């Protein structure tokens, strides 16, 4: 648990989680060092803003790190982290080192490594980082994961000789260009990725596995379904992490910017105001639903908050300077993916 988690502990009951990412917009690629580099004694983590910078680092255009990075930049990545795996080390070792560097939210492993997709998915789940991968359809008739993971998502390809093996990287780059909560990861057109020719039956099989695919619809390539292997939507996972982080940061800044926050009704209100400010920000970017009204004119709140009455807080908590019992509810705005319209024409 990070120090921020201890000082401002926030949980959202949809999934048990906390977020310590410094950014919800950047990707980390984990791969081998350039072939032009003789040796590497420890993990090297660097940030790049273009494929040209990747080439300047020493990777040839034929190397996997360069090809994956090129796909990411084609699809909108503005900053890309690369962790070079040190000699005698593994991708998981590099991930642990890159976690200390920070600055990234999602990752992909782009070179053959000793670990399996399952191991990366477990690491992603434990560290609350989004993990993407792509599977060959002719090699997998079932999901390779023994369990379902909230932080792992996969795409399926039939084109192993094409850049489609990097479909997940294109999707990460595209999805992370949007503000957390403003997007869905379905219906996205990708650059440098060829549309797949999946039959209706094959698409149904992919859906059953909570995997994703890229197909042609009405002349445009689109991603479907935008889910993790747990069945949860990728945008919901990302927004939840952003919201936790935003609440923590606002309350923490309240502590920093004031000589003290008093353990009084006024002090409790100050903390509640920061929570409300975060929820309003979530509404503004589209993650939390706006207040609406039912057919009877009754309000359906986008969110609610509650704090304990000062007199109901135990002496033990007051002496320990712990404020418990702050709660909120919020309705996800979600996204429309399917539409049914019925009409009648008459003469």
C-alpha positions in Angstrom: 0.0 0.0 0.0 1.4 3.4 -1.0 1.6 6.3 1.5 -1.1 8.1 -0.4 -3.4 5.1 0.0 -2.8 5.1 3.8 -3.5 8.8 4.1 -6.5 8.9 1.9 -8.0 5.5 1.6 -10.6 5.3 -1.1 -12.5 2.2 -2.3 -15.3 1.7 -4.9 -17.2 -1.4 -4.4 -17.6 -2.4 -8.1 -14.2 -4.0 -7.8 -11.6 -3.9 -5.0 -8.9 -1.6 -6.2 -6.6 1.4 -5.7 -4.7 3.3 -8.3 -1.2 4.6 -8.0 -0.6 5.4 -11.7 0.8 8.9 -12.4 -0.9 8.9 -15.8 -3.9 7.2 -17.3 -2.8 8.0 -20.9 0.5 6.3 -21.5 1.6 2.8 -22.6 4.7 0.8 -21.6 6.2 -1.6 -24.1 8.4 -4.3 -22.6 10.8 -5.9 -25.0 14.4 -6.8 -25.9 17.2 -4.3 -26.2 18.2 -3.2 -29.7 20.3 -5.9 -31.5 22.9 -3.2 -32.0 23.4 -3.0 -28.2 25.9 -5.7 -27.0 24.7 -6.0 -23.4 22.4 -4.5 -20.9 23.1 -5.1 -17.2 19.9 -3.6 -15.8 16.4 -2.6 -17.0 16.4 0.6 -19.0 13.2 2.5 -19.1 12.9 5.5 -21.4 10.1 7.6 -22.8 9.8 8.4 -26.6 7.6 10.8 -28.5 8.0 9.3 -32.0 9.1 6.3 -34.0 12.1 8.2 -35.1 13.3 8.5 -31.5 12.9 4.7 -31.2 15.1 4.3 -34.3 17.7 6.7 -32.8 17.8 4.5 -29.7 19.2 1.7 -32.0 16.2 -0.5 -32.9 16.0 -1.4 -36.5 12.7 -1.1 -38.3 12.5 -4.9 -38.5 12.7 -5.4 -34.7 9.6 -6.0 -32.7 9.9 -3.0 -30.4 10.1 -0.6 -33.3 7.2 -2.2 -35.2 5.0 -2.2 -32.1 6.0 1.4 -31.3 5.2 2.5 -34.8 1.7 1.1 -34.5 1.2 2.9 -31.2 2.3 6.3 -32.7 0.1 5.8 -35.8 -2.9 5.4 -33.5 -2.4 8.6 -31.4 0.2 7.8 -28.7 2.0 11.0 -27.8 4.4 9.5 -25.3 5.5 5.9 -25.2 7.6 4.2 -22.5 9.8 1.3 -23.3 11.4 -1.1 -20.8 14.4 -2.9 -22.2 14.8 -6.3 -20.6 18.2 -6.7 -19.0 20.5 -9.6 -19.8 19.6 -12.7 -17.8 16.3 -11.1 -16.8 12.7 -11.6 -17.8 9.8 -9.3 -18.8 8.3 -9.5 -15.3 11.6 -8.3 -13.9 11.5 -5.4 -16.3 7.8 -4.6 -15.3 8.8 -4.5 -11.7 11.5 -2.0 -12.5 9.3 0.1 -14.7 6.7 0.3 -12.0 9.2 2.2 -9.9 9.7 4.7 -12.7 5.9 5.3 -13.2 4.3 7.6 -15.7 2.3 4.8 -17.5 -1.0 3.0 -17.0 -1.1 0.2 -19.6 1.5 -2.3 -20.9 2.2 -4.9 -23.6 5.0 -7.4 -23.9 6.3 -7.3 -27.5 9.0 -9.9 -27.6 9.0 -13.6 -26.8 9.7 -14.1 -23.1 9.8 -16.8 -20.5 6.5 -15.8 -18.9 3.0 -16.6 -20.2 0.0 -14.3 -20.8 -1.5 -15.7 -17.6 1.5 -14.5 -15.6 1.3 -11.0 -17.1 -2.4 -10.9 -16.4 -1.8 -11.9 -12.8 0.8 -9.1 -12.5 -1.5 -6.6 -14.1 -4.3 -7.5 -11.6 -2.0 -7.2 -8.6 -0.6 -3.9 -9.7 -3.7 -2.3 -11.2 -2.2 -1.8 -14.6 -4.1 -2.5 -17.9 -2.6 -5.4 -19.9 -3.3 -6.0 -23.6 -2.5 -9.0 -25.8 -3.4 -10.5 -29.2 -4.0 -14.2 -29.9 -3.8 -16.1 -33.2 -7.3 -17.6 -33.9 -5.8 -20.8 -35.5 -3.7 -21.5 -32.3 -6.3 -20.9 -29.7 -9.8 -22.5 -29.6 -10.2 -21.5 -26.0 -8.9 -18.6 -23.8 -5.4 -19.3 -22.6 -6.3 -17.7 -19.2 -7.2 -20.1 -16.4 -9.1 -17.2 -14.6 -10.8 -14.0 -15.7 -9.0 -10.8 -15.1 -10.4 -7.2 -14.7 -7.1 -5.7 -16.0 -6.4 -7.9 -19.0 -8.0 -7.6 -22.4 -7.3 -9.6 -25.6 -7.9 -9.4 -29.3 -8.0 -12.3 -31.8 -6.4 -12.2 -35.2 -6.3 -14.5 -38.2 -3.4 -12.7 -39.8 -0.1 -13.7 -38.1 2.1 -12.4 -40.9 0.5 -8.9 -40.6 0.9 -6.1 -38.1 -2.4 -7.4 -36.7 -0.4 -9.2 -34.0 -0.1 -5.6 -32.5 -3.9 -5.0 -32.6 -4.0 -4.6 -28.8 -1.2 -2.0 -29.0 -3.2 0.0 -31.6 -6.3 -0.2 -29.4 -4.3 0.9 -26.3 -2.9 3.9 -28.2 -6.4 4.8 -29.5 -8.2 4.3 -26.2 -5.8 6.2 -24.0 -6.0 9.3 -26.1 -9.4 10.0 -24.6 -10.0 11.4 -21.1 -10.9 8.6 -18.7 -14.7 8.2 -18.6 -15.3 10.0 -21.9 -14.8 7.0 -24.1 -15.8 3.5 -25.1 -13.2 1.1 -26.5 -15.6 -0.3 -29.1 -16.3 1.2 -32.5 -12.8 2.5 -32.9 -11.0 2.5 -36.3 -7.3 1.6 -36.2 -4.4 2.8 -38.3 -2.0 0.2 -39.6 -4.3 -2.8 -38.7 -6.1 -4.9 -41.3 -9.8 -5.7 -40.7 -10.3 -9.4 -39.9 -12.7 -11.7 -41.8 -14.5 -13.5 -38.9 -17.7 -15.3 -39.6 -20.7 -14.7 -37.5 -20.1 -18.0 -35.7 -16.5 -17.1 -35.0 -17.5 -13.7 -33.7 -19.9 -15.4 -31.2 -17.1 -17.7 -30.0 -14.9 -14.7 -29.4 -17.6 -13.0 -27.5 -18.1 -16.1 -25.2 -14.4 -15.9 -24.3 -14.7 -12.2 -23.4 -12.2 -11.4 -26.1 -12.3 -8.7 -28.8 -11.9 -8.4 -32.6 -11.5 -5.9 -35.4 -13.9 -6.3 -38.3 -15.4 -4.4 -41.3 -18.9 -3.0 -40.8 -20.5 -0.8 -43.5 -17.1 -0.1 -45.1 -15.3 0.9 -41.9 -13.0 -1.1 -39.6 -14.3 -1.2 -36.0 -13.3 -2.7 -32.7 -15.7 -4.9 -30.8 -16.5 -5.4 -27.9 -14.2 -3.3 -25.7 -14.1 -5.7 -22.7 -11.6 -7.3 -20.4 -11.4 -11.0 -19.9 -13.7 -10.6 -16.9 -16.5 -9.2 -19.1 -16.1 -5.7 -17.6 -15.8 -2.9 -20.1 -12.3 -1.5 -20.4 -13.5 2.1 -20.1 -15.2 1.3 -16.8 -12.0 -0.1 -15.3 -10.0 2.8 -16.4 -12.5 5.4 -15.2 -12.8 3.7 -11.8 -9.1 3.9 -11.4 -9.0 7.6 -12.5 -11.8 8.4 -10.0 -10.0 6.8 -7.1 -6.9 8.6 -7.9 -8.7 12.0 -8.4 -10.5 11.7 -5.0 -7.2 10.8 -3.3 -5.3 13.7 -4.8 -8.0 16.3 -4.0 -8.2 15.2 -0.4 -4.5 15.0 0.0 -4.0 18.5 -1.5 -6.5 19.7 1.0 -4.2 18.5 3.8 -1.2 20.0 2.2 -2.7 23.4 1.4 -4.1 24.1 4.9 -2.3 24.5 8.2 -4.7 21.8 9.3 -8.2 20.4 8.6 -9.9 20.6 11.9 -11.9 17.6 13.3 -15.1 19.7 13.4 -18.3 19.8 11.3 -16.6 22.5 9.2 -13.5 20.3 8.6 -15.7 17.3 7.7 -17.5 19.5 5.2 -14.2 20.5 3.6 -13.4 16.9 2.9 -16.9 16.3 1.6 -16.5 19.2 -0.8 -13.4 17.7 -2.3 -15.3 14.4 -2.8 -18.2 16.3 -4.5 -15.7 18.2 -6.7 -14.2 14.9 -7.9 -17.6 13.5 -8.7 -18.6 16.6 -10.6 -15.4 16.3 -12.6 -16.4 12.7 -13.3 -19.7 14.0 -14.6 -18.0 16.7 -16.7 -15.9 14.2 -18.7 -18.8 11.7 -19.1 -18.0 8.9 -16.7 -20.7 9.6 -14.2 -24.3 10.2 -15.3 -26.0 13.6 -15.0 -28.9 14.1 -12.7 -32.1 13.0 -14.5 -35.8 12.7 -13.8 -38.2 9.8 -14.1 -41.7 9.9 -15.6 -43.1 11.2 -12.4 -40.6 14.0 -12.2 -38.7 12.3 -9.4 -35.0 13.1 -9.4 -32.5 10.4 -10.3 -29.3 11.7 -8.9 -26.1 11.2 -10.8 -24.3 10.9 -7.5 -24.9 11.3 -3.7 -22.5 11.8 -0.8 -22.9 11.4 2.9 -20.6 12.1 5.9 -21.0 11.2 9.6 -22.3 13.6 12.1 -19.6 14.8 14.4 -21.4 13.5 17.5 -21.6 10.0 16.0 -17.8 9.6 15.6 -16.2 7.6 18.4 -13.7 9.2 20.8 -11.2 6.6 19.7 -11.4 7.7 16.1 -11.2 11.4 17.1 -8.2 10.8 19.2 -6.5 8.8 16.4 -7.5 11.6 14.0 -9.3 9.1 11.7 -12.5 10.2 9.9 -14.5 7.1 9.0 -17.9 6.7 7.3 -17.7 9.0 4.3 -19.7 7.4 1.5 -20.9 8.1 -2.0 -23.0 6.5 -4.7 -22.6 7.3 -8.4 -24.3 6.1 -11.6 -22.0 5.3 -14.5 -23.0 7.1 -17.6 -22.0 3.9 -19.6 -22.2 3.9 -23.4 -24.7 2.7 -26.0 -23.3 -0.1 -28.1 -26.4 -1.7 -29.6 -29.6 0.0 -30.8 -33.0 -1.4 -31.6 -35.4 0.8 -33.5 -38.9 -0.2 -34.6 -41.0 1.9 -37.0 -44.1 1.7 -39.2 -44.7 3.1 -42.6 -48.1 3.6 -44.0 -49.8 5.1 -47.0 
